[in-house]
Amino acid sequence: MSRAPAPPGASSSGPPAPSTPASRARADRQSRMGVVSGILTIVLILGLMQLWLLTATMNAVLGGDHAVAWPALGASAVCLLLNLGLLRYLYSLERSR
């Protein structure tokens, strides 16, 4: 069996590549917005995790259990470092533009 020829201008390997500088800039902006949205989602999750850590630690300390304070501080510091790393990545993403 033979296949029918593709219409002129159609590509069988997927969507055509952007051909004008404006369409390339638009595609680049859309891909960056996807990355930024993903980073904001991760930052939101890390922020909620830090709020939960603060609440759980305060509850434990006020209940007399002082052993959880240092591990909670360490986990919160890790969350802070992750957030700072993501912020640095965002700055480098903006600088490369």
DAURJO-V544447 format. One record per residue. N is the residue number from 0. OMEGA is omega in whole degrees, 0 to 359 (NA if undefined). NEAR is the number of other C-alpha atoms within 10 Angstrom. D_CENTER is the distance of its C-alpha to the mean C-alpha in Angstrom with 1 decimal. Layout:
BEGIN
n->[N:N]
omega->[OMEGA:OMEGA]
near->[NEAR:NEAR]
d_center->[D_CENTER:D_CENTER]
END
This chain:
BEGIN
n->[0:1:2:3:4:5:6:7:8:9:10:11:12:13:14:15:16:17:18:19:20:21:22:23:24:25:26:27:28:29:30:31:32:33:34:35:36:37:38:39:40:41:42:43:44:45:46:47:48:49:50:51:52:53:54:55:56:57:58:59:60:61:62:63:64:65:66:67:68:69:70:71:72:73:74:75:76:77:78:79:80:81:82:83:84:85:86:87:88:89:90:91:92:93:94:95:96]
omega->[177:180:178:180:180:178:181:178:180:179:181:183:178:182:180:179:178:186:181:178:180:181:175:179:179:179:179:179:180:179:177:179:175:178:180:178:177:179:178:177:179:179:178:179:179:178:177:178:178:176:178:178:179:181:181:180:179:178:180:182:179:176:177:181:183:184:184:186:182:176:178:176:178:179:178:177:177:177:178:180:177:178:178:176:178:177:177:177:178:178:178:177:179:180:182:180:NA]
near->[3:4:5:6:7:9:7:6:7:11:11:8:6:7:8:10:10:12:8:9:9:10:12:13:12:13:14:12:13:12:12:16:12:11:14:15:12:12:17:15:12:15:19:13:13:18:16:12:15:20:13:13:18:16:12:15:21:16:12:15:14:10:9:9:12:12:11:13:16:11:12:16:15:11:14:20:13:14:18:16:12:15:19:13:12:17:15:12:13:16:11:11:13:10:8:7:8]
d_center->[47.5:46.2:43.2:43.6:42.4:39.2:39.7:39.5:36.0:34.3:32.3:32.4:29.3:26.8:25.9:27.4:25.5:25.2:28.5:28.5:26.6:25.6:24.1:22.3:20.8:19.8:18.2:16.3:15.2:14.1:12.0:10.4:9.9:8.1:5.5:5.7:5.8:2.9:2.0:5.5:5.9:5.4:7.5:9.7:10.4:11.2:13.3:15.1:15.8:17.4:19.4:20.7:21.6:23.5:25.3:26.2:27.4:29.4:31.0:31.9:33.3:35.3:36.6:37.9:35.5:34.5:33.3:29.7:29.1:28.3:26.0:24.0:24.0:22.7:19.8:18.9:19.1:16.7:14.1:15.1:14.8:11.2:10.3:12.6:11.2:7.7:10.2:12.3:9.9:9.4:13.2:13.9:12.1:14.3:17.3:17.3:17.7]
END
